[in-house]
Amino acid sequence: QVQLVESGGGLVQAGGSLRLSCTASRIIFAFDSLGWFRQAPGKQRELVASITYAGTTNYADSVKGRFTISRDNAKSTLYLQMNSLKPEDTAVYYCNTAIGQLSWGQGTQVTVST
């Protein structure tokens, strides 16, 4: 069974930074496009950022200029660098293919305090 393992979340003050990591089996990294999603309490899961195998990135307007997605295909690891965090970024963050084709992992909680 494919397993996605997210890590790196935590509690941070507004304006702070966190770096999330997602490790997965090599077969996952054969997918062209991978993404980071988030789900806040009472809200639907949303795609935050995506990256193709070649490194082309796309971001939701709400995080553009603050978040950076990257991938290390050799290490089968996906990253999300989050800077200038805001309270509205508080959510559980998940990795998956960019269209959420795989079973979801447990995610990693990000909490941004005022």
C-alpha positions in Angstrom: 0.0 0.0 0.0 1.3 3.4 -0.9 2.1 5.5 2.1 2.5 9.2 2.4 4.1 10.5 5.6 4.0 14.2 6.3 6.0 16.0 9.0 7.3 19.3 10.1 4.2 21.0 11.4 3.9 22.8 14.7 2.8 25.9 16.5 4.3 29.2 15.3 3.6 32.8 15.8 2.2 34.9 12.9 5.0 36.0 10.7 7.0 32.9 11.4 8.2 30.0 9.2 7.9 26.3 8.9 9.2 23.7 6.5 7.0 20.7 5.8 8.3 17.4 4.4 6.5 14.5 2.8 8.2 11.2 2.2 6.7 8.5 -0.1 7.7 5.5 -2.0 9.5 6.0 -5.3 6.5 5.0 -7.3 4.8 8.2 -6.0 7.6 10.3 -7.4 7.0 8.8 -10.8 3.8 10.9 -10.9 4.3 14.0 -12.9 2.5 16.4 -10.5 2.6 16.4 -6.7 0.9 18.7 -4.4 0.4 20.0 -0.9 -3.2 20.3 0.4 -4.6 21.7 3.6 -7.8 21.4 5.5 -8.9 23.8 8.1 -11.7 23.0 10.6 -15.1 23.1 9.0 -13.7 23.7 5.5 -13.0 21.5 2.5 -9.5 20.3 1.7 -7.9 22.7 -0.8 -4.8 22.5 -3.0 -2.2 24.9 -1.8 0.7 24.3 -4.2 1.7 21.8 -6.9 4.9 20.9 -8.7 5.6 18.9 -11.8 8.5 16.4 -12.2 10.4 19.0 -14.1 9.9 21.6 -11.4 7.1 23.8 -12.7 5.1 25.2 -9.8 1.7 26.6 -9.2 0.2 28.2 -6.0 -3.1 29.2 -4.6 -3.5 32.9 -4.6 -3.7 32.9 -0.8 -0.2 31.6 -0.4 1.5 33.0 -3.5 4.8 34.8 -2.6 4.9 33.2 0.9 5.0 29.5 0.2 7.5 27.5 -1.9 7.0 24.0 -3.0 10.0 21.8 -4.0 10.8 18.2 -4.6 13.9 16.0 -4.4 13.1 13.1 -6.7 16.3 11.2 -5.7 15.2 11.3 -2.1 11.5 10.8 -2.9 10.7 13.8 -0.7 8.4 16.7 -1.2 8.8 20.0 0.7 6.8 23.1 1.5 8.6 26.1 2.8 6.1 28.4 4.5 7.1 31.9 5.3 5.2 34.9 6.7 2.6 32.6 8.2 -0.8 34.0 9.0 -3.5 32.6 11.4 -5.6 31.7 8.4 -2.9 29.2 7.4 -3.8 27.1 10.4 -4.8 23.7 9.1 -3.8 20.1 8.7 -1.4 19.9 5.7 -1.3 16.8 3.4 0.7 15.7 0.4 -0.6 13.7 -2.5 -0.6 13.8 -6.3 -1.9 17.1 -7.5 -5.3 15.7 -8.0 -5.4 13.7 -4.8 -5.3 10.2 -6.5 -3.8 8.4 -3.5 -5.0 7.4 -0.1 -4.5 10.3 2.3 -1.9 10.2 5.0 -2.4 11.5 8.5 -1.2 15.0 7.7 0.8 17.4 9.8 -0.9 20.1 11.9 0.1 23.7 11.4 -1.1 26.2 14.0 -0.4 29.9 13.6 -1.1 32.1 16.6 -1.7 35.8 16.6 
